[in-house]
């Protein structure tokens, strides 16, 4: 669900193609996601999962897979090791 949320965000708000998103070697900066795009993407994840991410600029030099794994760990740490689905996350943050 997290990867899908991020992919959908990037596909809707950037010029990135599905093919580029599927390339595991490309870093966020290689995908053409600028610092504002990264911040907006992270805000989307933070809002959906009720988390807060520090030092968002480090994500520019990460691949999309690394970003997803990093975000998953933050979410799991907040939720006792679980990765809740979006409907559960939205309910618990209200």
N, C-alpha and C positions, 0 to 999 in steps of 0.2 A: 504494500500500500504506500509506503514512504517513497519508494522509487517511482511509482506511478504518479504520485502527487508532484514530485520534482520534475519528472519528464513532461507531464501535462503543463506545468507552469512554464517550462522552457519552450515548449512547442507553441504555446499560445502567445507568449510575450516576447519572443525573439525570432530571429530568422533561421534558427537551427533546424536542420532536417532530422528525421528519425534515423537515417543512416549515420549521421555524425554522432548522435546520442549513443548509438550502439557501439561506437569505437572506444574500447576500454583504455586505449593509450592516450587519448586526448585530455588535456587539462582544461579546466574551466576557461582559462584565458585563451586556449587554442580553439575552444568552441565559440569564442567571440562574446563571452559573457563578461561584461565589465563590472567594476566594483559595485555600481548601483544595482545592476541586475542580480548580483550575488546577494546583496543586502535584501532586496525585495523577495528573492527566492527564500532566503532564510526566515524572513518575517512570515511568509506563508506557512512554512513548517512550524515555526514557533507558535503561531496562532492556532494551527490545527492540533498540535500536540501539547500545548501548554508548557513549553520549555523556553529557556533563554540561552542564547549562544554568545559567548564572548569572542573577541578577536576574529571578526568575520573576514578580515583581509587575508588570513592564511588559506582560505578556500580557493583563491585564485590559482595557486600553484598545486592544487589537488586535482586528480581526475574525478569525473562524476561518480565513479564507483567508490572512490575514497571519501568523497563528501557524504554519500549515502551511508557508508559504514560508520563514519564519524557521528553523523546525526542519529543513526540507530543506537549507538552506544549511549549518547546523551539521553535519548528517550527511554532506553532500557534502565539506565541508572535512576531515572526519576520514577520508574514504574516497577520497581522490584524485579528487574530482569526481564520483564515482559515488554513486547512491542504491541501496544493496543491498536486495534483498527481505528480508523478515523472517527467513526460514529461514537465509539466508546471514549476516545480522547476528547471529543467535543463536549460530551456530556459531563465528563469529570472536571473540565476546566470552567464550566458554568457555575 
